[in-house]
Amino acid sequence: MICSVSAFNAILRLWVVFTLALPAGAASAATILVYGDSLSSGYGLPREQGWASLLARRLQSEKFNYKIANASISGETTLGGANRIESALGTHRPAVVVLALGANDGLRGADLDAMRANLEAMADACRRAGARVLLVGMRLPPNYGTPYADKFQRVFGEVARNRKLRWVPFLLEGFGEQREYFQADGIHPTAAAQPLMLDTVWKGLRPLLKR
């Protein structure tokens, strides 16, 4: 049976009204790219227990229409991150990037001017791609020597100021000196620490999100 023109037009109008009435969640979700190292990849834990996975659940519970792409790699340095940032941005096309690299530079005693340049290069690449950036800082234990550890910590604040980025000073804020929150290696946080890491990241990330 062939519909008349008037019937077809009525059906078309109903379809348009239905489409416009769809809830926001029905639209394509924007992407938050988590771009870090083992601290963000959930090293030693089931993937669903890592803070990035917990972030996905918080976004859903608070009705933010974003999805998470976790491109964190265990052992990654700022140099490695800078070398692959364009590819990651092209693949995921994020609206927001959580840039959480630098810990392995510090642990290896890397040149901190080079680390700063790498972080700035990644922030610049994200901005060119139209992504908002949250920079996540780290600190080193005192056995690395106070001068180096202090300069390492300052790099993140300097990059944030130079590039006008939102940032959180320390991913492990609130538990970094509490041994019970770390796995046997003394470096990687346990499952119990992941919600604390999420809360720290959320303080900086929330203002970058759009409903």
C-alpha positions, -999 to +999 in steps of 0.1 A: +000+000+000+014+034-010+010+063+015-005+095+002+017+127+002-002+141+032+002+109+052+039+108+044+043+144+055+025+137+088+049+108+094+079+129+086+068+156+110+063+130+138+098+117+131+113+152+134+095+159+166+106+126+181+143+132+171+143+167+186+128+153+218+155+127+223+174+132+256+209+146+256+224+112+263+211+100+229+235+123+211+270+113+203+292+116+235+323+138+235+356+121+244+378+127+273+413+114+265+433+102+295+469+105+285+492+092+311+515+064+324+510+034+347+494+056+374+465+062+350+464+029+332+456+011+364+488-009+366+483-042+386+446-038+388+416-050+369+408-023+343+375-014+358+391-005+392+414+022+378+406+059+383+399+064+346+372+037+346+358+052+378+357+086+361+335+071+333+310+060+359+310+094+377+303+111+344+274+088+338+260+092+373+262+130+371+247+130+336+277+144+317+276+132+281+313+122+278+331+089+271+366+080+283+394+069+260+423+058+281+455+060+260+479+057+291+509+034+287+529+019+315+564+033+316+556+062+293+577+094+295+569+129+283+591+123+253+572+092+243+539+110+249+550+140+227+560+116+200+526+099+198+503+128+208+493+137+172+483+101+165+463+099+197+445+131+190+437+120+154+423+087+166+402+099+195+394+135+186+389+145+222+371+175+236+392+173+268+426+158+274+438+148+309+476+151+305+492+131+333+527+124+322+561+132+339+564+107+367+587+084+348+609+113+337+614+121+374+620+085+384+647+083+357+663+116+366+656+130+332+665+165+321+637+187+335+640+214+308+633+187+282+604+175+303+589+210+304+593+214+266+576+180+260+546+189+283+543+223+265+544+206+231+517+182+241+495+210+255+500+230+223+491+200+201+459+195+221+449+231+218+455+230+180+432+201+179+405+220+197+408+201+230+407+216+265+436+204+287+439+195+324+475+191+335+481+166+363+512+172+384+534+148+403+560+149+431+591+129+438+601+113+471+629+131+490+655+104+483+659+120+448+675+150+464+657+182+474+670+204+445+659+180+418+626+171+435+617+207+440+625+217+404+606+186+392+575+197+411+578+233+399+578+223+362+541+214+362+531+248+377+553+266+352+538+248+323+503+255+336+511+292+339+529+294+306+502+277+287+473+289+308+461+254+317+439+242+344+459+218+366+460+198+398+494+198+415+496+162+427+478+131+414+485+112+447+472+141+469+461+130+504+478+096+504+512+098+487+530+091+520+507+064+533+523+030+525+490+011+528+476+027+497+504+013+475+510-021+460+540-043+469+563-023+446+557+008+467+550+028+435+516+019+421+485+027+440+460+000+452+424-002+443+415+016+475+435+046+463+418+050+430+387+068+442+410+093+460+429+099+427+396+103+409+385+130+434+418+149+429+414+148+391+377+157+393+384+190+411+403+202+380+383+184+354+348+194+364+351+231+353+362+219+318+331+199+312+300+211+293+265+197+296 
